[in-house]
């Protein structure tokens, strides 16, 4: 698996984000900010990853964007409801 460095970078980004999310469990505003930043980094990671592999297309970017939006809306909704 030659892309292992890319996936390790993604895992590191998500792990740090998750750690910060739980570190700020008393501050909903900070948690929402962390979710938005993580979603943005996820989309950026996807764009860079596919650009480096020379297989970047607009539909791929839209897919990453939709997944990020869906996950963000879900987490933010759960934060607001709790």
Rosetta constraint file for C-alpha pairs under 8 A:
AtomPair CA 3 CA 7 HARMONIC 6.56 0.50
AtomPair CA 4 CA 8 HARMONIC 6.03 0.50
AtomPair CA 5 CA 9 HARMONIC 6.14 0.50
AtomPair CA 6 CA 10 HARMONIC 6.38 0.50
AtomPair CA 6 CA 49 HARMONIC 6.79 0.50
AtomPair CA 7 CA 11 HARMONIC 6.07 0.50
AtomPair CA 8 CA 12 HARMONIC 6.06 0.50
AtomPair CA 9 CA 13 HARMONIC 6.20 0.50
AtomPair CA 10 CA 14 HARMONIC 6.16 0.50
AtomPair CA 10 CA 42 HARMONIC 7.51 0.50
AtomPair CA 10 CA 45 HARMONIC 7.05 0.50
AtomPair CA 11 CA 15 HARMONIC 5.89 0.50
AtomPair CA 12 CA 16 HARMONIC 6.06 0.50
AtomPair CA 13 CA 17 HARMONIC 6.13 0.50
AtomPair CA 13 CA 38 HARMONIC 7.64 0.50
AtomPair CA 13 CA 41 HARMONIC 7.73 0.50
AtomPair CA 14 CA 18 HARMONIC 5.98 0.50
AtomPair CA 14 CA 38 HARMONIC 7.01 0.50
AtomPair CA 15 CA 19 HARMONIC 6.08 0.50
AtomPair CA 16 CA 20 HARMONIC 6.16 0.50
AtomPair CA 17 CA 21 HARMONIC 6.01 0.50
AtomPair CA 17 CA 34 HARMONIC 6.65 0.50
AtomPair CA 17 CA 35 HARMONIC 7.82 0.50
AtomPair CA 17 CA 38 HARMONIC 6.37 0.50
AtomPair CA 18 CA 22 HARMONIC 6.37 0.50
AtomPair CA 19 CA 23 HARMONIC 6.04 0.50
AtomPair CA 20 CA 24 HARMONIC 6.17 0.50
AtomPair CA 20 CA 34 HARMONIC 7.40 0.50
AtomPair CA 21 CA 25 HARMONIC 6.45 0.50
AtomPair CA 21 CA 30 HARMONIC 7.90 0.50
AtomPair CA 21 CA 31 HARMONIC 5.43 0.50
AtomPair CA 21 CA 34 HARMONIC 6.40 0.50
AtomPair CA 21 CA 35 HARMONIC 7.76 0.50
AtomPair CA 24 CA 28 HARMONIC 7.70 0.50
AtomPair CA 24 CA 30 HARMONIC 6.59 0.50
AtomPair CA 24 CA 31 HARMONIC 6.37 0.50
AtomPair CA 25 CA 31 HARMONIC 7.05 0.50
AtomPair CA 27 CA 31 HARMONIC 6.37 0.50
AtomPair CA 28 CA 32 HARMONIC 6.14 0.50
AtomPair CA 28 CA 79 HARMONIC 6.99 0.50
AtomPair CA 28 CA 80 HARMONIC 7.96 0.50
AtomPair CA 29 CA 33 HARMONIC 6.25 0.50
AtomPair CA 30 CA 34 HARMONIC 6.14 0.50
AtomPair CA 31 CA 35 HARMONIC 6.21 0.50
AtomPair CA 32 CA 36 HARMONIC 6.29 0.50
AtomPair CA 32 CA 76 HARMONIC 6.25 0.50
AtomPair CA 32 CA 79 HARMONIC 7.99 0.50
AtomPair CA 33 CA 37 HARMONIC 6.14 0.50
AtomPair CA 34 CA 38 HARMONIC 5.99 0.50
AtomPair CA 35 CA 39 HARMONIC 6.13 0.50
AtomPair CA 35 CA 72 HARMONIC 6.11 0.50
AtomPair CA 35 CA 75 HARMONIC 7.64 0.50
AtomPair CA 35 CA 76 HARMONIC 7.72 0.50
AtomPair CA 36 CA 40 HARMONIC 6.21 0.50
AtomPair CA 36 CA 72 HARMONIC 6.66 0.50
AtomPair CA 37 CA 41 HARMONIC 6.13 0.50
AtomPair CA 38 CA 42 HARMONIC 6.02 0.50
AtomPair CA 39 CA 43 HARMONIC 6.33 0.50
AtomPair CA 39 CA 68 HARMONIC 4.98 0.50
AtomPair CA 39 CA 69 HARMONIC 7.19 0.50
AtomPair CA 39 CA 71 HARMONIC 7.95 0.50
AtomPair CA 39 CA 72 HARMONIC 6.75 0.50
AtomPair CA 40 CA 44 HARMONIC 6.15 0.50
AtomPair CA 40 CA 68 HARMONIC 7.52 0.50
AtomPair CA 41 CA 45 HARMONIC 5.87 0.50
AtomPair CA 42 CA 46 HARMONIC 6.18 0.50
AtomPair CA 42 CA 64 HARMONIC 7.47 0.50
AtomPair CA 42 CA 68 HARMONIC 7.06 0.50
AtomPair CA 43 CA 47 HARMONIC 6.25 0.50
AtomPair CA 43 CA 61 HARMONIC 7.17 0.50
AtomPair CA 43 CA 64 HARMONIC 5.44 0.50
AtomPair CA 43 CA 65 HARMONIC 5.87 0.50
AtomPair CA 43 CA 68 HARMONIC 6.94 0.50
AtomPair CA 44 CA 48 HARMONIC 6.17 0.50
AtomPair CA 45 CA 49 HARMONIC 5.87 0.50
AtomPair CA 46 CA 50 HARMONIC 6.11 0.50
AtomPair CA 46 CA 61 HARMONIC 7.23 0.50
AtomPair CA 46 CA 64 HARMONIC 6.62 0.50
AtomPair CA 47 CA 51 HARMONIC 6.00 0.50
AtomPair CA 47 CA 56 HARMONIC 6.95 0.50
AtomPair CA 47 CA 60 HARMONIC 7.95 0.50
AtomPair CA 47 CA 61 HARMONIC 6.26 0.50
AtomPair CA 48 CA 52 HARMONIC 6.10 0.50
AtomPair CA 49 CA 53 HARMONIC 6.42 0.50
AtomPair CA 50 CA 54 HARMONIC 6.11 0.50
AtomPair CA 50 CA 55 HARMONIC 5.31 0.50
AtomPair CA 50 CA 56 HARMONIC 4.82 0.50
AtomPair CA 51 CA 55 HARMONIC 6.10 0.50
AtomPair CA 51 CA 56 HARMONIC 4.99 0.50
AtomPair CA 56 CA 60 HARMONIC 6.65 0.50
AtomPair CA 56 CA 61 HARMONIC 7.72 0.50
AtomPair CA 57 CA 61 HARMONIC 6.70 0.50
AtomPair CA 58 CA 62 HARMONIC 6.21 0.50
AtomPair CA 59 CA 63 HARMONIC 6.08 0.50
AtomPair CA 60 CA 64 HARMONIC 6.34 0.50
AtomPair CA 61 CA 65 HARMONIC 6.08 0.50
AtomPair CA 62 CA 66 HARMONIC 6.03 0.50
AtomPair CA 63 CA 67 HARMONIC 6.22 0.50
AtomPair CA 64 CA 68 HARMONIC 6.10 0.50
AtomPair CA 65 CA 69 HARMONIC 6.09 0.50
AtomPair CA 66 CA 70 HARMONIC 6.00 0.50
AtomPair CA 67 CA 71 HARMONIC 6.09 0.50
AtomPair CA 68 CA 72 HARMONIC 5.98 0.50
AtomPair CA 69 CA 73 HARMONIC 5.99 0.50
AtomPair CA 70 CA 74 HARMONIC 6.14 0.50
AtomPair CA 71 CA 75 HARMONIC 6.17 0.50
AtomPair CA 72 CA 76 HARMONIC 5.93 0.50
AtomPair CA 73 CA 77 HARMONIC 5.88 0.50
AtomPair CA 74 CA 78 HARMONIC 6.27 0.50
AtomPair CA 75 CA 79 HARMONIC 6.14 0.50
AtomPair CA 76 CA 80 HARMONIC 6.14 0.50
AtomPair CA 77 CA 81 HARMONIC 6.14 0.50
AtomPair CA 78 CA 82 HARMONIC 6.23 0.50
